[in-house]
Amino acid sequence: MNRFGQLYKLFLGFGFLLFISIGQAQDCPVLTLPVDESTNVEITSNISWNNVPGVTAYIISLGTTPNGTDIINRLNVGSATAFTPPLGLPENTRVYVTITLFLLGNLPEITCTSESFITADVVDPPACTTIRSPLDGATNINVGSLIN
C-alpha cells in the first residue's frame, strides 16, 4: 500500500511564514479479488478493491507488465470498486492491475503501485455448436436464410 505524505509549499512574505497544503495523505486501495499474487485466477474473474475515502473516481489499467495498459488502458470506472474485463483476461498470464485515484478538489491524480495475479491455464476448449439448418454440405442456400 502506497502512502503519499502531506506536501507543503512555504511562502515567505511580510515577515511571516505561511504554509499552504497542496496535497493530503492518501492510501491506495488493495485488491480484494483476486488478491495480490493469486494464481489460477479464472479468465472471467472480476477485479475488486477496497474503497478509499475521499476518492471521487478510480481509473483502472490492466497489463502484462507493471503499470502496463495492453489489456485495459486507463478506464475510468467512476466510484465503482469492481470491474469485469469485457473480453475476459488472457490465460496463463501474469496480469498487473494499476489503479489511479481522482481526489476531491481537483488535486493531482495518484497512480498506485501495481498489484498482480496469474490467470489459469484454460485446458478445456469451449463446447462446439452444431448447425441444424441448413444441413452440413447443403448447396444453393439463399443468402437470406436463417442459420440455426
C-alpha positions in Angstrom: 0.0 0.0 0.0 1.4 3.4 -1.0 1.4 6.3 1.4 1.7 9.8 0.0 2.8 12.3 2.6 1.4 15.7 3.0 3.1 18.3 0.9 3.5 21.9 1.8 4.6 25.0 0.0 6.4 27.6 2.0 5.8 31.2 1.3 7.8 33.9 2.9 6.3 37.3 2.9 5.5 40.3 5.1 7.8 38.9 7.8 5.8 35.7 8.5 5.6 32.1 7.2 2.5 30.8 5.6 2.0 27.1 5.0 -0.5 26.1 2.3 -1.4 22.4 2.0 -1.2 21.2 -1.7 -2.0 17.5 -1.0 -3.4 15.2 1.6 -2.1 11.9 2.8 -3.8 9.2 0.7 -3.9 5.5 0.9 -4.1 3.4 -2.2 -6.6 0.6 -2.5 -5.7 -3.0 -2.1 -7.0 -5.8 -4.4 -9.7 -7.9 -2.7 -10.5 -10.1 -5.6 -8.2 -11.6 -6.8 -5.8 -10.8 -4.0 -2.2 -9.8 -4.9 -0.1 -12.7 -6.1 -3.0 -15.1 -6.5 -2.6 -18.0 -9.0 -5.1 -19.9 -11.2 -7.5 -17.0 -11.4 -10.4 -17.6 -13.8 -10.1 -15.7 -17.0 -13.7 -14.5 -16.5 -13.0 -13.2 -13.0 -14.0 -9.7 -11.9 -11.4 -7.4 -10.2 -12.3 -5.6 -7.0 -10.6 -3.4 -4.4 -11.4 -1.7 -1.2 -13.0 1.7 -1.1 -10.7 4.7 -0.3 -12.4 7.7 1.4 -12.0 10.9 -0.5 -11.6 9.3 -3.9 -14.1 10.6 -6.5 -13.2 8.2 -9.2 -10.9 5.3 -10.0 -9.1 4.6 -13.2 -8.1 1.0 -13.8 -5.3 -0.2 -16.1 -4.6 -3.9 -16.8 -1.4 -5.1 -18.5 1.2 -7.8 -18.7 3.9 -5.6 -17.2 3.9 -3.3 -14.1 1.9 -0.2 -15.0 1.0 -1.8 -18.3 -2.0 -0.9 -20.3 -2.0 -3.5 -23.1 -5.2 -5.2 -21.7 -7.2 -2.2 -20.4 -5.8 1.3 -20.9 -6.8 3.8 -18.1 -10.5 3.1 -18.0 -12.5 5.4 -15.7 -14.8 3.3 -13.6 -16.2 6.2 -11.6 -16.7 5.4 -7.9 -17.1 1.6 -8.6 -14.8 -0.6 -6.7 -15.1 -3.6 -9.0 -14.5 -4.2 -12.7 -15.1 -7.1 -15.1 -13.0 -7.0 -18.2 -15.5 -7.2 -21.1 -13.4 -9.7 -23.1 -12.0 -11.6 -20.1 -8.4 -12.0 -19.3 -5.6 -13.8 -21.2 -5.0 -17.3 -20.0 -1.9 -18.4 -18.1 -0.6 -14.8 -17.8 0.6 -12.6 -15.0 -1.8 -9.6 -15.1 -0.9 -6.4 -13.4 -3.6 -4.1 -12.0 -2.8 -0.4 -11.7 -5.4 1.8 -10.0 -5.2 5.6 -10.3 -7.1 7.8 -7.9 -9.0 11.0 -8.7 -9.3 13.0 -5.5 -11.7 15.8 -4.3 -10.8 19.4 -5.0 -9.0 18.8 -8.4 -5.9 17.5 -6.7 -3.4 15.7 -8.9 -4.3 12.1 -9.6 -2.3 9.4 -7.7 -1.2 6.3 -9.6 -0.8 3.4 -7.1 1.7 0.6 -7.3 0.7 -2.3 -9.5 -0.6 -5.5 -7.9 -0.7 -8.7 -9.9 -2.1 -12.2 -10.2 -1.7 -15.2 -12.6 -4.6 -16.4 -14.6 -5.5 -20.1 -15.0 -4.4 -22.2 -18.0 -7.6 -23.0 -20.0 -7.2 -26.6 -20.9 -10.7 -27.4 -22.0 -11.8 -25.7 -25.2 -15.4 -24.4 -25.2 -18.1 -26.7 -26.4 -18.7 -26.5 -30.1 -22.0 -25.7 -31.6 -23.9 -27.8 -34.1 -25.6 -26.1 -37.0 -29.1 -27.6 -37.6 -30.1 -25.6 -40.6 -29.0 -25.5 -43.3 -27.7 -29.1 -43.2 -24.0 -29.7 -43.5 -23.0 -29.9 -47.1 -26.2 -28.3 -48.4 -25.8 -26.3 -51.6 -27.8 -23.5 -53.3 -28.7 -21.9 -50.0 -30.3 -18.5 -50.2 -28.1 -15.8 -48.7 -31.1 -14.6 -46.7 -31.6 -18.0 -45.0 -31.7 -18.2 -41.2 -28.8 -20.2 -39.7 -29.6 -22.1 -36.5 
